[in-house]
Amino acid sequence: MAETTDLSKGLPSHPERATLEGKNKFLGFWVFLAGETTMFATFFGTYLGLRNGTGSGPEAADIFSLPLVFIMTMILLTSSLTSVFAMFAMKKNQFKKMKAWMWVTVALGAAFLGFEIYEFVEYVHYGLGFTTSAFASSFYALVGLHGAHVLFGLLWISLLLIRYRNSGITLTNAPKFYVSSLYWHFIDVVWIFIFTVVYLMGIGG
Amino acid sequence: MLCASSFVPTFVLGGVTGVMLAMAPVDHLYHDTYFVVAHFHYIILGGIVLGLIGATFYWYPKMFGHKLNEGLGKLTFWLFYIGFHLTFFVQHILGLIGMPRRVYTYLEDQGMEAMNMVSTIGAFVMSVAIILLVVNVVYSAMKSPKASSDPWDGRTLEWATHTPVPEYNFAQTPQVRSLDPLFYEKIHGDGTMKPAEPVADIHMPNGSIYPFTISLGLFFVGFGFIMLNMEAIISPWIVIAIGGIITFGSMALHSVKEDHGYHITKETVEEIEKEVGTNG
């Protein structure tokens, strides 16, 4: 159906879903996100079940530092916002602006990842290794899985930005950028849950 | 038909025993016994294997252009069904009188010999049924006449297109007026699907090796994780890394290389339609 899209008046207002291929990407990606949700749910369930099993290792309240996690949360939320700006720019066919906002998103994501690595290194210093206790394992598995998703998102978006650095917005790459930003929002939402379930509940209750 | 209707009693038995297993107080009695084995085979045979066999017979003409032999098919079903119940029904009782699962042998003089013998005979009967199915495939490939595009007087859309199915499935998207579209047309129309669009160029996706390589990489990763507990010649982490590179590299390539597919022109579509239309 790509050939039936009228491009004589420039890009359509929703270039990401103007083609059948783009629409299919959306559908497929939502199914993928549903699967991801289920996977994270199992990790959350595991963590909730095991989080009091600290054994002789440190407990959550001993090691979590709210200021650090708060900064991380703000960074990730802001990166989600900048990716929304990028999508606005895309719908207005402002390629340079979109690229710039996407790179800001990547930079913020990298900063988040840096903080998370720092955080993990700190915890290891406190004596919380991956196999120290059931709490440690389930914590590292859940938060580490999220971190791996952040890393994947960073590489993915960077790859798209490098691949399409000179191409302008087309009906082919618009869905790709849009779907990557959807993924980024998803990571953000998962982090909100981690922030609440792991950190706030760990410190407060 | 036989497979589909025999699914019901089999799956009900599996379901009832499933409820039994879900009751924690009584589960202490038959936990880790042959009762569990019997239960899940009733589920998996009833729910999956009977469906697979039934579906094989049902869609065989659409896939390969001829039906499987009906007599041999019925024989396959009855042997399989009888063999299955011979094998697994007695295992309920074996489990209840205390035979543990996950061991290949059992104590003598506990009254388990006869039922284990029955079970073994049943397993052989099932094997004969499956071998018959293979024989049927070979036999039908040589003897069966060519099937028409709608050999079962079907209800759904796959029977409305030609056999063998052209690569684009339908030259024109059919107009669907009901949940059983072909059946609806047979009752209310002239029995053929009406097109919902004019004949035009058809856009097709290109074949792609990436799905295969993505899963191949995951296989390496999984195998590497298993190797962590093995004394291997090479470090398992190398295997895991190679798998990861294959999987994520394939994803990256898929993302970087634009693949717009190809078009089958209107003329080619009409030619193919004329050709397959004449031979059924």
Interface residues (C-beta under 8 A of the other chain):
Chain A: M1 A2 E3 F152 W156 L159 L160 R163 T172 K176
Chain B: D201 H203 F248 A252 S255 V256 E258 H260
